[in-house]
């Protein structure tokens, strides 16, 4: 083994860990975002939990945040909530910050 091989393996391990961390933060963000939207729609606690899971699942439809934004915006609009895409994007950004903070605080 050479030092280069060791460095390459270390870089690959760090990349994998970073990707795993990012995945966890995004999933947490989506759950928080779903809870935020459920609160706006006046859902019960059980409905809120199911809706938050549905928002997390919606993120697997395509790369990026577009699928999650479309789902939540469409659901809010269908529920008669007067909201625009800008407000939804702002809430998503706020939930991103909150998810990162929660993730960092949960680390030993």
N, C-alpha and C positions, 0 to 999 in steps of 0.2 A: 504494500500500500504506500502511496505517496501522499505527501501533504496536500497536493491538488485533489486527490480522490477524497480525502477526509473533508476538505473544504466544500467540495461539491455535494457530498452527502449531507453535510451540515446545512448548506444552503437549501437543498431539497426538503429537508426536515422542517426548516423554518418556514419555507413557503407553504408546506402542507398545513402547518400549525396556524399560520396567518389566515389561510383560506377557511379552515375550520372555525376559527374565531369570527371571521367575517360572516360566515353562514349563520352562526349562533346569534350574532347581533342582529342580523337582518330578520331572522325568524322571530326574535323577541320584539323587534320594532314592529313587524307586521301584526303580531298579537296585540301590542299596545294600540296600534292604529285601528285595529278591528274593535277593540274595546271602546276607543274614543268614538268611532262611528256608531256603535251600538248604543252608547249613551245618548248621542244626538237623536237616534231614532226611538229612544225610550223603550228599549228591549229589556226583558226580565233578565235576571242573573243567569238562568239556564240558556236563554236565547243569546245572551251576550257571549257566553263561553263557546257556543256552537258557531256563532258568527265570527268570533276571533279566529277560530280554527279554519273556517272557510276562507278568511282573508289570507292566512298563512298558506293554505293550499293554492290559492289563486296565483301566488307568486311563482309557482312552478310551470305556468302556462307559457311564458316566454321570458327571455332575458330582459333585465332592467325592471324599472318600477311601473311601467305603463300598465301592465295587467292589473296590479293592485290598485292603482289610482282609478282606472276605468271601473273596476268592480265597486269600490267604495263610493265613487261619485255617482255611478248609476243607481246603487242601492239607496243612497241618501236622497237623490232626486225622486226616485220611485216612492219613497216614504213621505214625499211632500216637504222635504227640508230645502229651504232656499239657500243654496250654497253654490259656489263656483269652483272651477278647477284650481284656481290660485289658492283659495282657502284650504282645499284638500291637500295640495302640495305643501303648503306651510305646515299643516298639521303633521304630515308625513316627516318633514324635516325635524320638527320638534320631537317626534317620537323616536327618530334616529338618535338624537342627542340623549334622550332619556334612556334608550336601550343601551347605548354605549356606557353611560354612567352606571346603570344597574349592573352591567356585565363586569365593569372594573371593580365596583364595590363588592361583588360576589366572589372575586378572586381572593385566595388566601394570602 
